[in-house]
């Protein structure tokens, strides 16, 4: 049986792919990547994610507003977002969260936007796809205070410590690893891959960003997802098949997709 992979965070809506999306998906499928969660982050990206999910059976959508949009998102945008959340191909609210690396001047607005979107996720019982950069404590506290404990979700492209990962796991969230786990000196992602149970992991490309070794520094592609799975398998001392199957099942569980057949 052919190995199948689920890319749980990919920007198929990016300009790099959107005009040649058939070829991008074809190449990914040839590599065994057969399901995709296309991630929105601002209005046009959200619209494109919905369009792709509507057109391709193997593509699902996550829509929401990234913390970098904290200055530009107002009631009009949130009202539009709310109207889209009943679409059956929308399986998560994201990419949402906090980013203090480039956004220290908008911290208060980021927290408000994140909080409002957590409320929407609770209301529609949608999983969360969470972006976190240099904001571990505030991200954890807001999720602990606001998120429905029964609501699943994922810490996307996780870059925090093993100890923090365990805190997020306690909130009913999974940990997703991306290209950085393949980088030679990526001590922390490799520690997370080693210490966190495979049952609590997802995999993603975050393409077009963060291409795995040996493509580091070049535009990422969803077809590279098996390289990430292979690195995790090597770290854990298990087969790539086991990583693929378990993360496939984990993804279907988190995003409440009921066609799990592997």
N, C-alpha and C positions, 0 to 999 in steps of 0.2 A: 504493500500500500504506500502510495506517495505521501511524503511528509507534507503537512500543511501548516502554514503560519498565519497568524492574525496580527497585522500591523495596527496597533491600538492608538497610534497618534501619528498622523501623517497629513501634510498640507497639500493634498492633491489639488486644492483650490488655488495654489500659488501660481503666479504667471509662468514660472518655469515649466509647469506641467500642463496647465489648463488647456492650451491650444493643441496639445498632442496627447491628450489623456488616454486615448485608446491604446497607443503604443506603450505608454508608461504602465498601464494595467496589464497589458499582454506580457511585457517583460517580467513584471513582478510575478504573475501567475506561472510563467515558465520556471521561475526560481522557487515556486512552492508557496508564494504569498497569495492567498486566495480570498482573504477578507481584509477590509480596510475601514478604519474609523477616521473620516475626514474631519479635521478640526477647524472650526471657525474662531475668530478672534476680534473681528471688527465687521462692520456692516457688509461690505462687498464680499469678504471671505465667508461670512455666514450665508449669504445668498448663494454663493457658488457651492458651498458644502451641501446645501439643500438641493440644489440643482443636480449635483453629481449623485447624491443618494437616491434621488427620484429616478434617475436614468439608469443606474447600475445596481443590480440586485446585490452585488457583493460589497457595495459601499454603504456605510452608515454615516450619520452626521452627528457631530457635537457642535452646538452653537452657543455663543456667549461672547462676553467682552473681556478681553485681556486687560491686565492692570495698566498697561501702557495707554489704554483708551480712557483712563479715569477722568481726564479733562474734557473729553468730547462726548461722553455718554450722558444723555439726559432722559427725561421721562418718555419722550417720543421713541427713543431707541429701545428702552425697556418695555414699553407697551408693545412694540413690534415683536420683540423677543418672546414675550409671553404668548402672543398669538401663534407662534410657530411651534410651541412646545408640545402640542397635541399630535403633531405629525408622527406617525408610527416609525418612520425611519430616523427620527431624532432620538438617540439612545443615551445621550449625556448632555449635561450643561457644561460647556467649557470652550475655550480654555480660559479659566478664571483663576484669580488668586492674588498674590502680592509679589511685587518685584521692587526691592529696595536698591538694586544694583544701579539702575538708571533712573529710578523714580522717587528719590527721597523727598523731592519737593511736593509730591502729590500723595504722600502717605495717607493723610486723612481721607482724601477722595477715593484712594484705592480701597481702603477699609470699608467705606460706605458702599462702593460698587460691589465688592466681594460679598458683603453682608446681604445686599439686596438680591444678589443672584443665588446665594445659598437659600434664601427664603423661597425663591421661585423653584429651586430644586426640591425643597421640602414639599411645596404645594403640589407639584406635578410628579413627585416621587421619581425624579430623574437622578441618576448617578452624576457625580462631579468629576470633571477632568481638571486637575489643579496644577497651576503653574506656581512655583515657589522659587525665588532667588534672593538669597541673603535676607530672608524674612521668616526663618523657621519658627521662632517663638510666637510671633503675631499670627502666623498662619495656623499654627496648632491651636492657639487660644480661641481664635474666631471660629474655627471648625468645632472645637469642643463646646463652645457656648451656643452655637447657632444650628449646627447640622443635626437633623433627625438621626439618632443613633442607628436606626435600622437602614439608613440610606447608604448604599455602597459608593465607592468612588476609587480614584487612582491618583497617586502622586506622580505626575508625569515627569519623565526624564529626571528622575530623582538624583540629587547631588548631595544630600545631607548625610549625616552620620548613621551608623547602625543603631545607635541608641535612639536617635530621633525617629528613625524608621519604625522602631518598635512602638513608639508613641502614636504614630499615625496608624499603624496596624490596629492599635487598641480602639481607634475611632471607626473601625470597619472600612478601612481604606487599604488598597493594594499598593505595591511599590512597582513602578515601571522603570526598566533600565533601557538605555539607548546606546548610541555609538560610543560615548565616553568609556563604557566598560571595557572596550577593546583597546583603549589607548595604553601604551606601554607603562606609563608612570601614573596611571589613574588608580592610586591606592585606595581611595575611599569607595568609588563604585565597585571595585573588585571585592572589597571587604563586605559590602552590602550583598553582592551576588553570592558570596561565600556563606554569610551568616544568616541571611533571611531565607526561610523555607521556600522551596519552589512553589508550593501551594499559595504563597502570598505574592508572587511575582507576575508581572506582565512584561511584554517586550514591545518595542516601538522603534521606528526610525527617526521620528521628528523631521523627516525629509521635508524641505531640502537642506536642513541644517544638520550639523554634527555627524558627518559621514564617518562610518567606522573605518578602522584600519583594514585594508591598505589604501583607502580612498580619502583619508583624513585631509581636510583642507579643500576638497573638491565638493561640488554639489552632491548632496545625498540623493539616493534613489530608494524607493520602497523595495526594489529587488535585492537590496543589501541586507534585509532583515535576517536572513539565515546566518550571516557573519556574527551578529549579536547573539543569536541563540547558541552558536557554536562556542563562543567565548564563555558564556555562562555554563554551558555543558562541561567545558574543560575545567573551569574553576570548581565546579561542584563534583566532578568525577562521575558524571552521568552521561547518557547518550543524548545526542541532539534530538532524537526522536522523542525522548522523555520530556525535554524542555519544550519542544514544539507542542506536544499533546497536552501537557499540563497548562501551559500558558494559553493555549487555545480554549481549553475548558474554563480557565479562570476568566478570560475575556468575556466569554458568553455569559458567565455567571454575573460578573460585575455589571455588564451593560444590559442584562436581562433580555438577551437574545435567545430565543427558544429553539432555534435550529442548530443544535450543537454537533450534529453528526460529523465525526472526524474521519 
